[in-house]
Amino acid sequence: MDALMQMIAVGWPLGLAGFVLGALVGGMMARGNAEEAGGAAPRLKPDEDGLAALAAELKAAKELLEAEEAEASDVADTLKQLDEAIKRANGRLKLITKAVKQAK
């Protein structure tokens, strides 16, 4: 247990130093790559075509959602009608069963 405590006490400063050194070296490498690419990293700017395409995608998604909601509503209505038909059939079956028992 003492060896583990010593390893933790001595190891964490070295680990922290390694992390900081890695972050600094990585940042310098990223800057170097950006400068080689022609200055700062290029940023995407919205253009009319991109905005129009995005608007079309959003419109298509909205239409699809509305269609699915309408379909779900139709399914719910069908299930409700089916449930009512099953309940009526069950009631009739009970009446028939009762009549058969009385006829015996």
Secondary structure, 3 states (H helix, E strand, C coil): CHHHHHHHHHHHHHHHHHHHHHHHHHHHHHHHHHHHCCCCCCCCCCCHHHHHHHHHHHHHHHHHHHHHHHHHHHHHHHHHHHHHHHHHHHHHHHHHHHHHHHHC
